[in-house]
Amino acid sequence: MLAPLVVGFDLDLTLIDSRPGIAATYRALAAMTGVFIDAEAAVGRLGPPLEVELARWYPEDRIAAMAELYRAIYPDHAVAGSPALPGAAEAFAAVRGRGGRVIVITGKYEPNARLHLNHLGLAAHAIVGWAWARTKTIAMRDHGAAVYVGDHPADMAAARAGGIAAVAVTTGSHGPDELWAAGADVVLADLTEFPGWLEGHVRGADVGWAGLDG
């Protein structure tokens, strides 16, 4: 029996432009704690876990508490101000239209990731949060993903480690050269190009997925 097509997507800077909302949350955290945070610089480094960024601004013994506070205030500052990136809805529809499953695998705290998707009407079959590097690879394998789409070199490395197609978009802070070097199988300008790529990929694949035509 053929398995269903499963496509994983990163969230920040792949599906949504979370930079305005994250910057607003950092500014609110700074105001609440009296500690300066360069919010614009912080959003230029999105990808690694939140604690990595907080370690730039807080001593080690405060990072866990600051991360908890950040995640608690995040919904009020970040969700409404973070739009979907071009092509996000169409990319989901392209997978669903082939009988496939959409899995969002993100380093973000899962409840906050779910808030973003619900706010934008982007329905995923599953959401995996707090996943980065090796844990993203594990999530891809656990869900049987055949494709993973992300904006960060670490996303490409995680997909390659899992033996699945690594699809990069340049809607984040990393250009094509970095993404190719990290192992991308294809680099797209944004998700508006994903449905066309998926069409060619599934027709040219030497494995089958349930629900696919041709």
N, C-alpha and C positions, 0 to 999 in steps of 0.2 A: 504494500500500500504506500502511495506517495505521501510524503509529509507536506503540511501546508507551508507556503512561503512565509517566513518571519523576517521582518525588517526592524532593526533597532535604530533609534534616533537619540542623539544627544539632545539636551534641552537648551541650555544657555548658548546663545549666538549661533545655534543651528536652527532651532524652531522658533525661538523668541529673542528679541533684543532686550535683554534684561539689564543692560547697562544703566539706563536712567533709574530704574527701580533699585538696583543694588547700590548705586551711588547715593541715592536718597536715604537708604537704610544705613549706610556707613556714616553719613552726616548726622543722622538722628542718634546713632550709637555714640558718636563722638560728643555730641551735645549732652547726652545723658551721663556720660562717664567723665567728661572733662579732659579727654585725651584726644589730641589732634590725630586725624586720619586723613590722608590725601585720597579722597574718594575717587577722583579722576584717575589717579595712578593705579589705584586698586582695581578698578574695572578694566584697565588695560592688561591685567594679569589674570583674567578669569580662566578657570580650568581646574587648577588644583583645589583640594579641599579648603573650606573656609578657614580652618585653623592655621593653615600655612600663611594666609594673608594676615590674620589677626596677630600672629607671632611677630610681625614687623612693628606693631604698635603697642602691644601689651606684654608685660613680663609673663614668663611661662606659667606661674601659679595663678594667673587670671584668665588664661586663654579659654579654658573650659567654660567658665562662667560667662565670659563675653560672647562665646559662640551660642550659648543657650539664650542669652538676652537678644542677640542679633536675630536668631530664628524666631523668637517670640514676637518681636516688633516688625519683622519682615512683611507679614501680610498687609499691615496698615500702610506701608511705605512703598512696596515694590510691585504688587500684583497689578493694580490698575494702570500703572505707568509703564508696563512692559508689553509692547505690541508684538504680535506674531510677525515673523519675518516673511518676505515675499515667497509664496509657493508652499508654505507649511501645510495649509489645508489641502492643497492639491496633491502634495506628496503623500499624505495619509490616504487620500481618496484613491490614488494610483495603486497603493498596496491593497486596500480593501476591495477595489474593483477587480482584482485578480484572486479574490478569495483568500487573501493573506492576512496576517496578524501584524499589528503595529505595537512595538514595545519601546517605551521610553526608558533609557538607561542613563542616569545622570548623577553627577556628584552632589547635587542639591539635596537637602533634607526632603524626604519624600512627600510629607504633607504639604509643604510649600510648592513643590513641583506640581502636585495635583491641583492646587489652587490656581496656578497659572493656566494649566490645560483646561480646567473647567471654565475659567473666566473667558478664555478665547474660543471655547467650543471645539477644542481639539481632543477627540475621544481616542484613547489608547486602550488596547486590550490588557496591558499591564504596565505598571510603572515601577522601576527599581531605583531607589535613591541611595545616596551615600556611596556611590560606585565610582571608583577612580583607578586607572591603570589595571592592575591584575584583577581587581574585583569587578571591573567592567567586563573583562574577558570571561570571568566565571559566569556573570549574569547572561552574557551572550550565549554561552554554551548551555546554561540551564534552560534557556527559553528556545533553544534550537535556531538561533538567528543565522540566516544565510548572508545577510548584508548588515553593515553598521554605517550610519551616516553621522559625521561629526565635523567640528571646525578646528580641533586642536591636534597637534602632532601626537599627543598621548592617545587620542582616540584612534588614530591610524595604527599606532603600535599595538593597542589592545585588540583591535580587529585582526591584525595580522597574526598576533599570538594565538588567537582563537581559530585561525584558519578560515576566516570568512572574508567576503569582499569588503574592502575598506574604501568608503566613499567620502571624499572631503568636500566641504563647501568653504568658500573664502569670505564668509560673512563675519568671521571672528577677527582676531588680531594677527593671524598667521597667513602668510602669502603662499602661493602655489609651490615655490621652491622648497619651503619648510615642510609642507604637507607631502609632496612627492618623496622627499628625503626620509620622512618618517614611515613610508610604506604605503601611501595611498595608491589604490588601483586606478582611481579616476579622481580628477579635481574639477568640481563644478563651481560656477560663479555663485550660485545660490540654489535654493530648492525649486525654483521655477524650471530648472533643467533636469530635475530628478525624474519626473514621469517618463520623459523621452529616453533617459539613460536606462531606466528600469525595463522599459519595453524591449530595448535591444539586449539587455543583460539576460532576461529570462528566455528570450528566443535563441540566444546563443549559448546558454548554459548546457553543459552535458549531463545535468541531473534534472529530475522532474519535481514539480511541486503540485500538490493537489489544488484544483481550482484554476490552473493556468490553461490558457487556450494555446493551440498551435503545437 
